[in-house]
Amino acid sequence: SNGTIWSFLEDRQGRIWVGTRSNGINCIQPKTWNVKQYNTSSFPFFKNNGIRCLFQSREGRILVGTEKGVFKLADDQRIVPVFPKENSIRTSTLKSIKCFYQDYKGRFWLGTDGGGIAVLNSDFALLRTFSTNDFLNNNVVYSILAENDTSFWISTNSGLSNIRWNENVLLKKANPVIRNFD
């Protein structure tokens, strides 16, 4: 990789995916030590676009969280941008992805570097955000840990938050209950 490693993941096939700060992704086959590179010369959108996190969805898709959005590895080994779909003021703070979580209905919860949490449907359309406007203690989110289907622990730059939510919260018909801990 020739660079700083920011993330890695072992997928269900036993491959090791390695995300770098400045030179894309490497996929290592541990049994053969074969390495496939998805570097900046083959995938120019990885230039100046660090790989902050890697995630395998329930469906087996490899998702890549970067400083400029979410990408997925397609069946034909192409890497395809999936979020944000448009470049707008609404999504500009949601581009830098620090973590993924997939809930029981297949939605993706993204921790961001300055935009709080973005909740996407399974087609990567933005459903809802949670931020300091909703009383999250900070908009830099490092990790999301499910306590159960409707209660998540969130690690941030200012400590922990606990979000209790239901489907009406995602439909913006109700407010989440958020408690913060220093």
Secondary structure as GFF3:
##gff-version 3
##sequence-region A 1 182
A	DSSP	beta_strand	5	10	.	.	.	ID=ss1
A	DSSP	beta_strand	16	20	.	.	.	ID=ss2
A	DSSP	beta_strand	25	29	.	.	.	ID=ss3
A	DSSP	beta_strand	34	38	.	.	.	ID=ss4
A	DSSP	three_ten_helix	44	46	.	.	.	ID=ss5
A	DSSP	beta_strand	51	56	.	.	.	ID=ss6
A	DSSP	beta_strand	62	66	.	.	.	ID=ss7
A	DSSP	beta_strand	69	73	.	.	.	ID=ss8
A	DSSP	beta_strand	79	83	.	.	.	ID=ss9
A	DSSP	alpha_helix	89	92	.	.	.	ID=ss10
A	DSSP	beta_strand	97	102	.	.	.	ID=ss11
A	DSSP	beta_strand	108	112	.	.	.	ID=ss12
A	DSSP	beta_strand	117	120	.	.	.	ID=ss13
A	DSSP	beta_strand	126	130	.	.	.	ID=ss14
A	DSSP	three_ten_helix	132	134	.	.	.	ID=ss15
A	DSSP	beta_strand	141	148	.	.	.	ID=ss16
A	DSSP	beta_strand	151	156	.	.	.	ID=ss17
A	DSSP	beta_strand	159	164	.	.	.	ID=ss18
A	DSSP	alpha_helix	167	170	.	.	.	ID=ss19
A	DSSP	beta_strand	177	181	.	.	.	ID=ss20
###
